[in-house]
């Protein structure tokens, strides 16, 4: 089971670490291509993410 982190704003898996110093010294801070910068993210299975994309494309 592989889990991915997705952006809470745009729901895309484009998150990356925003700063180099994280973990022990400071909490992780994530940045997305949509402009989101924050500590929160949604973690989901890759299979569930694919199913969600298929459902959205049907609508």
CHARMM internal coordinates of N, CA and C (Angstrom, degrees):
IC EDIT
DIST 1 N 1 CA 1.4416
DIST 1 CA 1 C 1.5300
ANGL 1 N 1 CA 1 C 108.76
DIST 1 C 2 N 1.2954
ANGL 1 CA 1 C 2 N 116.61
DIHE 1 N 1 CA 1 C 2 N 118.47
DIST 2 N 2 CA 1.4569
ANGL 1 C 2 N 2 CA 122.33
DIHE 1 CA 1 C 2 N 2 CA 179.57
DIST 2 CA 2 C 1.5264
ANGL 2 N 2 CA 2 C 108.04
DIHE 1 C 2 N 2 CA 2 C -104.44
DIST 2 C 3 N 1.3120
ANGL 2 CA 2 C 3 N 116.57
DIHE 2 N 2 CA 2 C 3 N 132.23
DIST 3 N 3 CA 1.4603
ANGL 2 C 3 N 3 CA 121.12
DIHE 2 CA 2 C 3 N 3 CA -179.83
DIST 3 CA 3 C 1.5192
ANGL 3 N 3 CA 3 C 108.78
DIHE 2 C 3 N 3 CA 3 C -111.94
DIST 3 C 4 N 1.3250
ANGL 3 CA 3 C 4 N 115.70
DIHE 3 N 3 CA 3 C 4 N 139.71
DIST 4 N 4 CA 1.4587
ANGL 3 C 4 N 4 CA 120.97
DIHE 3 CA 3 C 4 N 4 CA 178.32
DIST 4 CA 4 C 1.5166
ANGL 4 N 4 CA 4 C 109.10
DIHE 3 C 4 N 4 CA 4 C -119.88
DIST 4 C 5 N 1.3078
ANGL 4 CA 4 C 5 N 116.05
DIHE 4 N 4 CA 4 C 5 N 156.31
DIST 5 N 5 CA 1.4631
ANGL 4 C 5 N 5 CA 122.24
DIHE 4 CA 4 C 5 N 5 CA 177.38
DIST 5 CA 5 C 1.5171
ANGL 5 N 5 CA 5 C 108.25
DIHE 4 C 5 N 5 CA 5 C -101.18
DIST 5 C 6 N 1.3285
ANGL 5 CA 5 C 6 N 115.52
DIHE 5 N 5 CA 5 C 6 N 127.40
DIST 6 N 6 CA 1.4598
ANGL 5 C 6 N 6 CA 118.68
DIHE 5 CA 5 C 6 N 6 CA 178.37
DIST 6 CA 6 C 1.5224
ANGL 6 N 6 CA 6 C 109.85
DIHE 5 C 6 N 6 CA 6 C -118.50
DIST 6 C 7 N 1.3028
ANGL 6 CA 6 C 7 N 115.29
DIHE 6 N 6 CA 6 C 7 N 153.52
DIST 7 N 7 CA 1.4595
ANGL 6 C 7 N 7 CA 123.19
DIHE 6 CA 6 C 7 N 7 CA -178.20
DIST 7 CA 7 C 1.5275
ANGL 7 N 7 CA 7 C 109.72
DIHE 6 C 7 N 7 CA 7 C -69.66
DIST 7 C 8 N 1.3388
ANGL 7 CA 7 C 8 N 118.41
DIHE 7 N 7 CA 7 C 8 N 133.86
DIST 8 N 8 CA 1.4579
ANGL 7 C 8 N 8 CA 120.08
DIHE 7 CA 7 C 8 N 8 CA 178.40
DIST 8 CA 8 C 1.5269
ANGL 8 N 8 CA 8 C 113.24
DIHE 7 C 8 N 8 CA 8 C -71.57
DIST 8 C 9 N 1.3289
ANGL 8 CA 8 C 9 N 117.90
DIHE 8 N 8 CA 8 C 9 N -17.06
DIST 9 N 9 CA 1.4666
ANGL 8 C 9 N 9 CA 120.78
DIHE 8 CA 8 C 9 N 9 CA -178.68
DIST 9 CA 9 C 1.5265
ANGL 9 N 9 CA 9 C 111.76
DIHE 8 C 9 N 9 CA 9 C -88.35
DIST 9 C 10 N 1.3332
ANGL 9 CA 9 C 10 N 117.67
DIHE 9 N 9 CA 9 C 10 N -54.28
DIST 10 N 10 CA 1.4738
ANGL 9 C 10 N 10 CA 120.46
DIHE 9 CA 9 C 10 N 10 CA -173.57
DIST 10 CA 10 C 1.5293
ANGL 10 N 10 CA 10 C 112.85
DIHE 9 C 10 N 10 CA 10 C -102.39
DIST 10 C 11 N 1.3294
ANGL 10 CA 10 C 11 N 118.06
DIHE 10 N 10 CA 10 C 11 N -7.77
DIST 11 N 11 CA 1.4685
ANGL 10 C 11 N 11 CA 123.63
DIHE 10 CA 10 C 11 N 11 CA 178.58
DIST 11 CA 11 C 1.5318
ANGL 11 N 11 CA 11 C 113.12
DIHE 10 C 11 N 11 CA 11 C 63.21
DIST 11 C 12 N 1.3106
ANGL 11 CA 11 C 12 N 117.55
DIHE 11 N 11 CA 11 C 12 N 30.53
DIST 12 N 12 CA 1.4607
ANGL 11 C 12 N 12 CA 123.25
DIHE 11 CA 11 C 12 N 12 CA 177.66
DIST 12 CA 12 C 1.5291
ANGL 12 N 12 CA 12 C 109.62
DIHE 11 C 12 N 12 CA 12 C -114.34
DIST 12 C 13 N 1.3381
ANGL 12 CA 12 C 13 N 117.96
DIHE 12 N 12 CA 12 C 13 N 149.90
DIST 13 N 13 CA 1.4730
ANGL 12 C 13 N 13 CA 120.80
DIHE 12 CA 12 C 13 N 13 CA -179.15
DIST 13 CA 13 C 1.5283
ANGL 13 N 13 CA 13 C 112.50
DIHE 12 C 13 N 13 CA 13 C -84.83
DIST 13 C 14 N 1.3211
ANGL 13 CA 13 C 14 N 117.21
DIHE 13 N 13 CA 13 C 14 N 57.11
DIST 14 N 14 CA 1.4613
ANGL 13 C 14 N 14 CA 122.09
DIHE 13 CA 13 C 14 N 14 CA -176.49
DIST 14 CA 14 C 1.5257
ANGL 14 N 14 CA 14 C 112.71
DIHE 13 C 14 N 14 CA 14 C -109.00
DIST 14 C 15 N 1.3191
ANGL 14 CA 14 C 15 N 118.74
DIHE 14 N 14 CA 14 C 15 N 19.27
DIST 15 N 15 CA 1.4615
ANGL 14 C 15 N 15 CA 121.12
DIHE 14 CA 14 C 15 N 15 CA -177.11
DIST 15 CA 15 C 1.5208
ANGL 15 N 15 CA 15 C 112.03
DIHE 14 C 15 N 15 CA 15 C -76.98
DIST 15 C 16 N 1.3232
ANGL 15 CA 15 C 16 N 114.55
DIHE 15 N 15 CA 15 C 16 N 143.22
DIST 16 N 16 CA 1.4678
ANGL 15 C 16 N 16 CA 121.42
DIHE 15 CA 15 C 16 N 16 CA 173.41
DIST 16 CA 16 C 1.5229
ANGL 16 N 16 CA 16 C 107.18
DIHE 15 C 16 N 16 CA 16 C -146.31
DIST 16 C 17 N 1.3159
ANGL 16 CA 16 C 17 N 117.03
DIHE 16 N 16 CA 16 C 17 N 161.80
DIST 17 N 17 CA 1.4637
ANGL 16 C 17 N 17 CA 120.59
DIHE 16 CA 16 C 17 N 17 CA 178.87
DIST 17 CA 17 C 1.5245
ANGL 17 N 17 CA 17 C 109.89
DIHE 16 C 17 N 17 CA 17 C -64.84
DIST 17 C 18 N 1.3274
ANGL 17 CA 17 C 18 N 116.32
DIHE 17 N 17 CA 17 C 18 N 132.27
DIST 18 N 18 CA 1.4577
ANGL 17 C 18 N 18 CA 120.98
DIHE 17 CA 17 C 18 N 18 CA -177.62
DIST 18 CA 18 C 1.5275
ANGL 18 N 18 CA 18 C 112.34
DIHE 17 C 18 N 18 CA 18 C -83.87
DIST 18 C 19 N 1.3144
ANGL 18 CA 18 C 19 N 117.22
DIHE 18 N 18 CA 18 C 19 N -28.10
DIST 19 N 19 CA 1.4682
ANGL 18 C 19 N 19 CA 120.93
DIHE 18 CA 18 C 19 N 19 CA -179.75
DIST 19 CA 19 C 1.5255
ANGL 19 N 19 CA 19 C 109.04
DIHE 18 C 19 N 19 CA 19 C -130.74
DIST 19 C 20 N 1.3004
ANGL 19 CA 19 C 20 N 115.75
DIHE 19 N 19 CA 19 C 20 N 155.90
DIST 20 N 20 CA 1.4598
ANGL 19 C 20 N 20 CA 120.18
DIHE 19 CA 19 C 20 N 20 CA -179.48
DIST 20 CA 20 C 1.5216
ANGL 20 N 20 CA 20 C 112.42
DIHE 19 C 20 N 20 CA 20 C -78.63
DIST 20 C 21 N 1.3203
ANGL 20 CA 20 C 21 N 117.91
DIHE 20 N 20 CA 20 C 21 N -29.37
DIST 21 N 21 CA 1.4537
ANGL 20 C 21 N 21 CA 121.79
DIHE 20 CA 20 C 21 N 21 CA -178.58
DIST 21 CA 21 C 1.5261
ANGL 21 N 21 CA 21 C 107.72
DIHE 20 C 21 N 21 CA 21 C -93.00
DIST 21 C 22 N 1.3117
ANGL 21 CA 21 C 22 N 116.27
DIHE 21 N 21 CA 21 C 22 N 108.41
DIST 22 N 22 CA 1.4635
ANGL 21 C 22 N 22 CA 120.01
DIHE 21 CA 21 C 22 N 22 CA 178.85
DIST 22 CA 22 C 1.5131
ANGL 22 N 22 CA 22 C 109.41
DIHE 21 C 22 N 22 CA 22 C -151.51
DIST 22 C 23 N 1.3138
ANGL 22 CA 22 C 23 N 116.21
DIHE 22 N 22 CA 22 C 23 N 174.61
DIST 23 N 23 CA 1.4538
ANGL 22 C 23 N 23 CA 120.33
DIHE 22 CA 22 C 23 N 23 CA 178.84
DIST 23 CA 23 C 1.5104
ANGL 23 N 23 CA 23 C 112.06
DIHE 22 C 23 N 23 CA 23 C 92.13
DIST 23 C 24 N 1.3213
ANGL 23 CA 23 C 24 N 116.99
DIHE 23 N 23 CA 23 C 24 N -107.66
DIST 24 N 24 CA 1.4420
ANGL 23 C 24 N 24 CA 120.62
DIHE 23 CA 23 C 24 N 24 CA -174.49
DIST 24 CA 24 C 1.5256
ANGL 24 N 24 CA 24 C 111.75
DIHE 23 C 24 N 24 CA 24 C -67.95
DIST 24 C 25 N 1.3065
ANGL 24 CA 24 C 25 N 117.31
DIHE 24 N 24 CA 24 C 25 N -43.81
DIST 25 N 25 CA 1.4612
ANGL 24 C 25 N 25 CA 121.40
DIHE 24 CA 24 C 25 N 25 CA -174.66
DIST 25 CA 25 C 1.5275
ANGL 25 N 25 CA 25 C 112.10
DIHE 24 C 25 N 25 CA 25 C -78.01
DIST 25 C 26 N 1.3087
ANGL 25 CA 25 C 26 N 117.36
DIHE 25 N 25 CA 25 C 26 N -41.36
DIST 26 N 26 CA 1.4658
ANGL 25 C 26 N 26 CA 121.75
DIHE 25 CA 25 C 26 N 26 CA -178.04
DIST 26 CA 26 C 1.5225
ANGL 26 N 26 CA 26 C 108.54
DIHE 25 C 26 N 26 CA 26 C -144.62
DIST 26 C 27 N 1.3279
ANGL 26 CA 26 C 27 N 117.85
DIHE 26 N 26 CA 26 C 27 N 150.58
DIST 27 N 27 CA 1.4738
ANGL 26 C 27 N 27 CA 119.70
DIHE 26 CA 26 C 27 N 27 CA 177.52
DIST 27 CA 27 C 1.5291
ANGL 27 N 27 CA 27 C 111.04
DIHE 26 C 27 N 27 CA 27 C -62.58
DIST 27 C 28 N 1.3280
ANGL 27 CA 27 C 28 N 115.54
DIHE 27 N 27 CA 27 C 28 N 152.31
DIST 28 N 28 CA 1.4606
ANGL 27 C 28 N 28 CA 119.72
DIHE 27 CA 27 C 28 N 28 CA 179.26
DIST 28 CA 28 C 1.5237
ANGL 28 N 28 CA 28 C 110.39
DIHE 27 C 28 N 28 CA 28 C -62.38
DIST 28 C 29 N 1.3125
ANGL 28 CA 28 C 29 N 116.41
DIHE 28 N 28 CA 28 C 29 N 139.59
DIST 29 N 29 CA 1.4544
ANGL 28 C 29 N 29 CA 123.50
DIHE 28 CA 28 C 29 N 29 CA 177.31
DIST 29 CA 29 C 1.5147
ANGL 29 N 29 CA 29 C 106.57
DIHE 28 C 29 N 29 CA 29 C -124.21
DIST 29 C 30 N 1.3290
ANGL 29 CA 29 C 30 N 116.58
DIHE 29 N 29 CA 29 C 30 N 127.87
DIST 30 N 30 CA 1.4572
ANGL 29 C 30 N 30 CA 121.44
DIHE 29 CA 29 C 30 N 30 CA -174.95
DIST 30 CA 30 C 1.5213
ANGL 30 N 30 CA 30 C 110.53
DIHE 29 C 30 N 30 CA 30 C -112.24
DIST 30 C 31 N 1.3296
ANGL 30 CA 30 C 31 N 115.33
DIHE 30 N 30 CA 30 C 31 N 150.06
DIST 31 N 31 CA 1.4580
ANGL 30 C 31 N 31 CA 122.77
DIHE 30 CA 30 C 31 N 31 CA -179.68
DIST 31 CA 31 C 1.5260
ANGL 31 N 31 CA 31 C 108.65
DIHE 30 C 31 N 31 CA 31 C -129.75
DIST 31 C 32 N 1.3307
ANGL 31 CA 31 C 32 N 116.56
DIHE 31 N 31 CA 31 C 32 N 140.80
DIST 32 N 32 CA 1.4616
ANGL 31 C 32 N 32 CA 122.26
DIHE 31 CA 31 C 32 N 32 CA 179.69
DIST 32 CA 32 C 1.5291
ANGL 32 N 32 CA 32 C 109.07
DIHE 31 C 32 N 32 CA 32 C -121.06
DIST 32 C 33 N 1.3040
ANGL 32 CA 32 C 33 N 116.32
DIHE 32 N 32 CA 32 C 33 N 160.00
DIST 33 N 33 CA 1.4668
ANGL 32 C 33 N 33 CA 120.93
DIHE 32 CA 32 C 33 N 33 CA 179.59
DIST 33 CA 33 C 1.5251
ANGL 33 N 33 CA 33 C 111.97
DIHE 32 C 33 N 33 CA 33 C -68.59
DIST 33 C 34 N 1.3392
ANGL 33 CA 33 C 34 N 118.93
DIHE 33 N 33 CA 33 C 34 N -16.54
DIST 34 N 34 CA 1.4656
ANGL 33 C 34 N 34 CA 121.53
DIHE 33 CA 33 C 34 N 34 CA 178.67
DIST 34 CA 34 C 1.5254
ANGL 34 N 34 CA 34 C 112.13
DIHE 33 C 34 N 34 CA 34 C -80.73
DIST 34 C 35 N 1.3241
ANGL 34 CA 34 C 35 N 117.18
DIHE 34 N 34 CA 34 C 35 N -6.38
DIST 35 N 35 CA 1.4530
ANGL 34 C 35 N 35 CA 121.22
DIHE 34 CA 34 C 35 N 35 CA 179.59
DIST 35 CA 35 C 1.5204
ANGL 35 N 35 CA 35 C 114.01
DIHE 34 C 35 N 35 CA 35 C 107.39
DIST 35 C 36 N 1.3115
ANGL 35 CA 35 C 36 N 117.42
DIHE 35 N 35 CA 35 C 36 N -6.10
DIST 36 N 36 CA 1.4652
ANGL 35 C 36 N 36 CA 121.28
DIHE 35 CA 35 C 36 N 36 CA 179.67
DIST 36 CA 36 C 1.5208
ANGL 36 N 36 CA 36 C 110.03
DIHE 35 C 36 N 36 CA 36 C -69.91
DIST 36 C 37 N 1.3288
ANGL 36 CA 36 C 37 N 115.78
DIHE 36 N 36 CA 36 C 37 N 133.04
DIST 37 N 37 CA 1.4626
ANGL 36 C 37 N 37 CA 122.63
DIHE 36 CA 36 C 37 N 37 CA 171.41
DIST 37 CA 37 C 1.5189
ANGL 37 N 37 CA 37 C 106.32
DIHE 36 C 37 N 37 CA 37 C -134.55
DIST 37 C 38 N 1.3178
ANGL 37 CA 37 C 38 N 116.11
DIHE 37 N 37 CA 37 C 38 N 121.84
DIST 38 N 38 CA 1.4559
ANGL 37 C 38 N 38 CA 119.85
DIHE 37 CA 37 C 38 N 38 CA -179.30
DIST 38 CA 38 C 1.5011
ANGL 38 N 38 CA 38 C 112.46
DIHE 37 C 38 N 38 CA 38 C -176.99
DIST 38 C 39 N 1.3189
ANGL 38 CA 38 C 39 N 114.88
DIHE 38 N 38 CA 38 C 39 N -179.37
DIST 39 N 39 CA 1.4579
ANGL 38 C 39 N 39 CA 121.15
DIHE 38 CA 38 C 39 N 39 CA -177.12
DIST 39 CA 39 C 1.5203
ANGL 39 N 39 CA 39 C 112.71
DIHE 38 C 39 N 39 CA 39 C -96.30
DIST 39 C 40 N 1.3130
ANGL 39 CA 39 C 40 N 117.85
DIHE 39 N 39 CA 39 C 40 N -11.60
DIST 40 N 40 CA 1.4484
ANGL 39 C 40 N 40 CA 121.18
DIHE 39 CA 39 C 40 N 40 CA -175.34
DIST 40 CA 40 C 1.5215
ANGL 40 N 40 CA 40 C 111.63
DIHE 39 C 40 N 40 CA 40 C -97.46
DIST 40 C 41 N 1.3288
ANGL 40 CA 40 C 41 N 115.84
DIHE 40 N 40 CA 40 C 41 N 146.49
DIST 41 N 41 CA 1.4513
ANGL 40 C 41 N 41 CA 122.53
DIHE 40 CA 40 C 41 N 41 CA 176.30
DIST 41 CA 41 C 1.5097
ANGL 41 N 41 CA 41 C 108.22
DIHE 40 C 41 N 41 CA 41 C -152.27
DIST 41 C 42 N 1.3165
ANGL 41 CA 41 C 42 N 116.67
DIHE 41 N 41 CA 41 C 42 N 164.03
DIST 42 N 42 CA 1.4572
ANGL 41 C 42 N 42 CA 122.35
DIHE 41 CA 41 C 42 N 42 CA 175.90
DIST 42 CA 42 C 1.5149
ANGL 42 N 42 CA 42 C 106.60
DIHE 41 C 42 N 42 CA 42 C -105.70
DIST 42 C 43 N 1.3327
ANGL 42 CA 42 C 43 N 116.13
DIHE 42 N 42 CA 42 C 43 N 129.32
DIST 43 N 43 CA 1.4618
ANGL 42 C 43 N 43 CA 120.59
DIHE 42 CA 42 C 43 N 43 CA 179.13
DIST 43 CA 43 C 1.5279
ANGL 43 N 43 CA 43 C 108.03
DIHE 42 C 43 N 43 CA 43 C -108.20
DIST 43 C 44 N 1.3236
ANGL 43 CA 43 C 44 N 116.46
DIHE 43 N 43 CA 43 C 44 N 128.54
DIST 44 N 44 CA 1.4561
ANGL 43 C 44 N 44 CA 121.48
DIHE 43 CA 43 C 44 N 44 CA -172.74
DIST 44 CA 44 C 1.5326
ANGL 44 N 44 CA 44 C 109.53
DIHE 43 C 44 N 44 CA 44 C -144.00
DIST 44 C 45 N 1.3250
ANGL 44 CA 44 C 45 N 116.62
DIHE 44 N 44 CA 44 C 45 N 154.48
DIST 45 N 45 CA 1.4637
ANGL 44 C 45 N 45 CA 121.04
DIHE 44 CA 44 C 45 N 45 CA 175.21
DIST 45 CA 45 C 1.5213
ANGL 45 N 45 CA 45 C 109.62
DIHE 44 C 45 N 45 CA 45 C -69.87
DIST 45 C 46 N 1.3134
ANGL 45 CA 45 C 46 N 116.56
DIHE 45 N 45 CA 45 C 46 N 149.01
DIST 46 N 46 CA 1.4664
ANGL 45 C 46 N 46 CA 119.99
DIHE 45 CA 45 C 46 N 46 CA 178.71
DIST 46 CA 46 C 1.5213
ANGL 46 N 46 CA 46 C 111.16
DIHE 45 C 46 N 46 CA 46 C -63.88
DIST 46 C 47 N 1.3253
ANGL 46 CA 46 C 47 N 117.44
DIHE 46 N 46 CA 46 C 47 N -34.86
DIST 47 N 47 CA 1.4663
ANGL 46 C 47 N 47 CA 120.40
DIHE 46 CA 46 C 47 N 47 CA 179.33
DIST 47 CA 47 C 1.5272
ANGL 47 N 47 CA 47 C 110.98
DIHE 46 C 47 N 47 CA 47 C -65.55
DIST 47 C 48 N 1.3267
ANGL 47 CA 47 C 48 N 117.28
DIHE 47 N 47 CA 47 C 48 N -42.20
DIST 48 N 48 CA 1.4567
ANGL 47 C 48 N 48 CA 121.06
DIHE 47 CA 47 C 48 N 48 CA 178.43
DIST 48 CA 48 C 1.5245
ANGL 48 N 48 CA 48 C 111.13
DIHE 47 C 48 N 48 CA 48 C -65.52
DIST 48 C 49 N 1.3320
ANGL 48 CA 48 C 49 N 116.62
DIHE 48 N 48 CA 48 C 49 N -37.19
DIST 49 N 49 CA 1.4610
ANGL 48 C 49 N 49 CA 120.69
DIHE 48 CA 48 C 49 N 49 CA 178.67
DIST 49 CA 49 C 1.5291
ANGL 49 N 49 CA 49 C 110.34
DIHE 48 C 49 N 49 CA 49 C -64.48
DIST 49 C 50 N 1.3264
ANGL 49 CA 49 C 50 N 117.36
DIHE 49 N 49 CA 49 C 50 N -42.08
DIST 50 N 50 CA 1.4696
ANGL 49 C 50 N 50 CA 121.11
DIHE 49 CA 49 C 50 N 50 CA 178.83
DIST 50 CA 50 C 1.5247
ANGL 50 N 50 CA 50 C 110.71
DIHE 49 C 50 N 50 CA 50 C -64.90
DIST 50 C 51 N 1.3411
ANGL 50 CA 50 C 51 N 117.44
DIHE 50 N 50 CA 50 C 51 N -41.57
DIST 51 N 51 CA 1.4613
ANGL 50 C 51 N 51 CA 121.05
DIHE 50 CA 50 C 51 N 51 CA 178.69
DIST 51 CA 51 C 1.5222
ANGL 51 N 51 CA 51 C 111.22
DIHE 50 C 51 N 51 CA 51 C -63.34
DIST 51 C 52 N 1.3192
ANGL 51 CA 51 C 52 N 116.89
DIHE 51 N 51 CA 51 C 52 N -39.82
DIST 52 N 52 CA 1.4570
ANGL 51 C 52 N 52 CA 121.21
DIHE 51 CA 51 C 52 N 52 CA 179.01
DIST 52 CA 52 C 1.5215
ANGL 52 N 52 CA 52 C 110.97
DIHE 51 C 52 N 52 CA 52 C -64.63
DIST 52 C 53 N 1.3312
ANGL 52 CA 52 C 53 N 117.60
DIHE 52 N 52 CA 52 C 53 N -41.64
DIST 53 N 53 CA 1.4643
ANGL 52 C 53 N 53 CA 121.43
DIHE 52 CA 52 C 53 N 53 CA 178.37
DIST 53 CA 53 C 1.5250
ANGL 53 N 53 CA 53 C 111.14
DIHE 52 C 53 N 53 CA 53 C -63.85
DIST 53 C 54 N 1.3398
ANGL 53 CA 53 C 54 N 117.09
DIHE 53 N 53 CA 53 C 54 N -39.00
DIST 54 N 54 CA 1.4682
ANGL 53 C 54 N 54 CA 121.36
DIHE 53 CA 53 C 54 N 54 CA 179.35
DIST 54 CA 54 C 1.5264
ANGL 54 N 54 CA 54 C 109.98
DIHE 53 C 54 N 54 CA 54 C -65.37
DIST 54 C 55 N 1.3138
ANGL 54 CA 54 C 55 N 117.76
DIHE 54 N 54 CA 54 C 55 N -41.42
DIST 55 N 55 CA 1.4672
ANGL 54 C 55 N 55 CA 121.38
DIHE 54 CA 54 C 55 N 55 CA 179.23
DIST 55 CA 55 C 1.5239
ANGL 55 N 55 CA 55 C 111.03
DIHE 54 C 55 N 55 CA 55 C -65.05
DIST 55 C 56 N 1.3198
ANGL 55 CA 55 C 56 N 116.95
DIHE 55 N 55 CA 55 C 56 N -40.03
DIST 56 N 56 CA 1.4650
ANGL 55 C 56 N 56 CA 120.09
DIHE 55 CA 55 C 56 N 56 CA 179.35
DIST 56 CA 56 C 1.5252
ANGL 56 N 56 CA 56 C 111.48
DIHE 55 C 56 N 56 CA 56 C -68.10
DIST 56 C 57 N 1.3220
ANGL 56 CA 56 C 57 N 117.21
DIHE 56 N 56 CA 56 C 57 N -34.36
DIST 57 N 57 CA 1.4649
ANGL 56 C 57 N 57 CA 119.54
DIHE 56 CA 56 C 57 N 57 CA -179.51
DIST 57 CA 57 C 1.5257
ANGL 57 N 57 CA 57 C 111.46
DIHE 56 C 57 N 57 CA 57 C -72.24
DIST 57 C 58 N 1.3250
ANGL 57 CA 57 C 58 N 118.24
DIHE 57 N 57 CA 57 C 58 N -24.89
DIST 58 N 58 CA 1.4662
ANGL 57 C 58 N 58 CA 121.37
DIHE 57 CA 57 C 58 N 58 CA 178.23
DIST 58 CA 58 C 1.5182
ANGL 58 N 58 CA 58 C 111.46
DIHE 57 C 58 N 58 CA 58 C -72.89
DIST 58 C 59 N 1.3204
ANGL 58 CA 58 C 59 N 116.57
DIHE 58 N 58 CA 58 C 59 N -28.89
DIST 59 N 59 CA 1.4625
ANGL 58 C 59 N 59 CA 120.27
DIHE 58 CA 58 C 59 N 59 CA -177.88
DIST 59 CA 59 C 1.4610
ANGL 59 N 59 CA 59 C 111.98
DIHE 58 C 59 N 59 CA 59 C -78.11
END
COOR INIT
IC SEED 1 N 1 CA 1 C
IC BUILD
